[in-house]
Amino acid sequence: MATITTTAAIDEQTGQSGQTGRNGRSEAAATKLDALKPLAVDVAVPLGVYFAAHSALGLGLVASLALSSAVPAVRTAVGLLRERTLNALALLMLVVNTAGIALSALSGDPRLMLAKDGAISSVIGISIIVSAFGRRPLMTAGLKPFIVKGIAARAAAWDRLADGSAAFRRQERNFSLVWGTALVAECIARVVGAYTVPVETMAWLGTVFLVAAIGVGILAGNVFAERIAHQVVADAE
């Protein structure tokens, strides 16, 4: 959310927010929607299937997680077999769901059940941290569309910088590291709280930890998002 505000401010400064007429705006919006499709298909769809199956239809945890794994499993297999590439977002959701199924066997102890939620969150955080040192950090999939905003010149600038600028890749890596670290810290706090705080308190405090982690990710990540946005806008001019 913070990155949207930042890039809007940059658009005002560079005079690019009011581009070209209705056709140009429509094309930019369509391009931006295309850029967001991986997030929708690989993250939003599995989560939606899980909540619909578990909450609305009343299916068990394992059955709901198995159903929500169908799309990321297919997407991962297709990427490997047809395109010879690894779909990182789809694989992440598949790993998280698999971890949830494995940990669902741990039941009976309410404190263990509270700690289990933190363990699943840590899979996401650790995956983001590991990806930060690879070719395509996971958080880039969410950040790039909001900075590029469907503008072809910015998309080309991003690709040039990602290929040729060590400074740009460092900011991109730091953005993912901030989010990954915040989620891992939330996991640690949740696990510690599960065994030190009264169960009744921890039942709602876990949500507070998650909201706090997201807040830290937005505030700290915005520092690097601003730098990335300035580099992209400057290179696109």
C-alpha positions, 0 to 999 in steps of 0.5 A: 500500500505504501508503495502505491502512495510513493509512486503516485508522489513520484508521478506528480514530480515527474509529470507522468501521471496524467499521460496521453488520453483515454486510449493510453490510459486503457492500455496502461491499465490493461498492462498493469492488470496483466502484471498482477495476474501471477499474484492473483493466480498463484496467491489469491486463488489458492487462499480463496479456495482454502477459505471457501472450503474450510470456512464456507463449506466446512471441510477439514483442514487437510482437505481444504489445504489439499484443494487449495494446492491444486492450482499451485501444483499444476502451475509449478509442474507446467512451468517445469515441464513446458517452460523449463522455469520454476514458478516461485510464487506457485511453489511457495504456496505449495510448500506452505500448504504442504507444511500446513498438512504435515503440521495438522497432525500435531494436535491436542496441545492448545499451545502447540496449535498456536505455535503451529501457525507461526511455523507455517508463517516462517515458511513464507518468511524464510522463502522470501529471504532465500529468494532475495539472493536469487535472480528474482526476489519473491517480493518483486512480483508485488512491487514491480506492477505498482512502480511500473504502473503499466508504462512501457518505458518504466517496464523496460527501465526496470528490466535494464536495471535488473540486468545491469545495475548492482545498486538496483538489484541491491535495493530490490534484494533489501526490499524482500529481506525486510519483508522476509525478516519481518515475517520470521520475527513474527513467527518467533514472537508467536512461538515464544508467546505460545509457550509463555503467554496465557492461551486465552491472551495468545488467541488474539495476540497472534493477530496483533503480531501479524498486523505489526509485522505487516506494518513494519514491512510497509514502513521499512520496505518503503525506504527501498521501494522509494529508491527503486521507484526513483531509479526506474523513473529516472532511467525511463526518462 
